[in-house]
Amino acid sequence: MQVAIVYDSVYGHTEKQAQAVAEGVRRVPGAEAIMIPVSENQAPWDLLEACDAIIFGSPTYNGSLSSRLKKFMEDATRPVWLGMKWRNKVAAGFTNSGAMHGDKLNSLIGMALFAAQHGMIWVGLDLFASTNPEDKNRIGGWLGAMAQSDDASPEVTPIKSDLETAIYLGQRVAKVTQQLLAGKASE
C-alpha cells in the first residue's frame, strides 16, 4: 500500500510536519510513504495515480494555501481530474502557520474541496482538542492536522505535540486506506 505525501514547504517547518506524517504512515505494517514536494519539477502524475492515498500539506499564508500547492492543484486538471483518476482514493491534509490559529482551517477546507472535486474520500482527525500544549491536537483541528511554528529554525518548531498530531494523521490515513482496500479485495 502506497501513501503519497504531496506538500509544499518554504522554510522547512511544513516539511518537518510532512516527515512526521510519513512516520505515521510507516507505522502501519505494509504501508509505504512517498514524499512528493511540489517545489520539485513536474508532478509524478502516474505515480500519484498508482498510490492508494494522497495526503496534502501546505503552509498557511494569509489564510490560504501556498501558491505552489495551488499550482499543483491547477496543474492536476488535465492529467488527473478530467479522467477522474483519483476517484475513491483516500485523501487527507495538514497545514502549518506562524500564528496559533492563523486561519489554518481555510487551508484545510481548500484541500478537502480539491479532494472532493476529484471524487476522493477525505479522512480527518478523530482526536478531541486539548487545552494542554503537550497533548495531540492542541490547536483543535478536525478536518486535518494543524501545527504552529514560531519564527525559528525547523529544528525547534513546530513543537512535539504538533508533530505527534501529524504522526497520528499519517497512521490514521494508512489504517483507513488498509481497511478500504481489504473491503475492496473481498468484493
Salt bridges, closest charged atoms under 4 A:
ASP8 OD1 - ARG68 NH2 2.77
GLU23 OE2 - ARG27 NH2 2.65
ASP75 OD2 - LYS71 NZ 2.76
ASP126 OD2 - ARG172 NH1 3.25
ASP162 OD1 - ARG138 NE 2.72
GLU164 OE2 - LYS160 NZ 3.67
